[in-house]
Amino acid sequence: MNIKQIIRDLTITTALLMPTSPLAQTTYNGYQLPDNFNLQSVINEVAISTDGRYAITTDEGLEIKKIPKSGTITYKGATININRNNSFIHSSNGNSISVTIGDGSIIVENGDLNSALDGDYSINNGSVTITSGTNRLEKAIDEKYQVRTQVDIDSTNSSLELTLNNSNEVELKGKSNHQPTNQGGILHLENYNGQVSMPTSQEDLSFNIEHTNGSIDGNVAHPGTIYTANGNIKLNLYAPLAVRATSTNGLVSIVKMQPNQDGTYAPIGQTPKGTLNLKTTNGDVEIKYVGN
């Protein structure tokens, strides 16, 4: 299972290594952890070691203690219950999640474990990160934005429909647990599920879409990058763009376009006005040039 999130609330300044190896030069909440503290997980800002110890920060500095026999740790008003069975960790704080870890790590930060985040996850040779908040798409979004340069979308466990409009605004109709932000000429959408309509009048507008689980389909006429880890990409192309399409574990279908020497495809008899990059790890890519 590929689960991709961004760690925001807790500062871990170096990459998490496998839990069977010491995490040298690992910084937790501004303090360097000892070399013999084998960090396996961070739950509600409590760092858990593989040898039955945990670390917290107080006004006096970094404190490292043994996990009580009861498995209960209280820190900053939150209670964490940890039951160990080899590499099994169960944590609860209002809600619960069960994680089976092979060679890797899990990070659970402050917040609720709701919707798609509830349940059992298994991972080998990697890590799972769950950040603050809930994954429920609670807020309806029906808004329009004037965007100068780019639409940036970072989503998990959702689907996207791309459409075109004749206005000069980017139109949104969907749901998200984050309010869109429009700053510096870039419209940013996080955990957005629904429709994104791009104005055909702004040919210099581009987009960058990073998707973890879900398919992306619709109509496009702007350059940019679309990536989904687990899902299909199926698009109709309405502008003469060069297309670079790849799939690690799927099929690639490109219709009414011819290959170029640089590995891209372009509409027959058309001069590309930009490049559209399409990539999926587990899924198919299908794009068809339909013209203006």
Protein Blocks (a to p, Z undefined) as FASTA:
>chain_A
ZZddddfkbccfbdcddfkbccehiaeehiacdfklccfbdcehiacdfkopacdddfkb
ccdddddfklpaceehiacddddehjaccddehiacddddfbdcddddedddehjlgccd
ddehiaddddeddfbdfbccddddddfkbccdddehiaddddddfbfbdcdddddfbdcd
deehiacdehiacdddddfklmmbccddddfbdcdedddfbecddddfbdcdddddfbdc
ddddddfbbcdddehiacdfkopacdehiacfbdcddddfbdcdddddebZZ
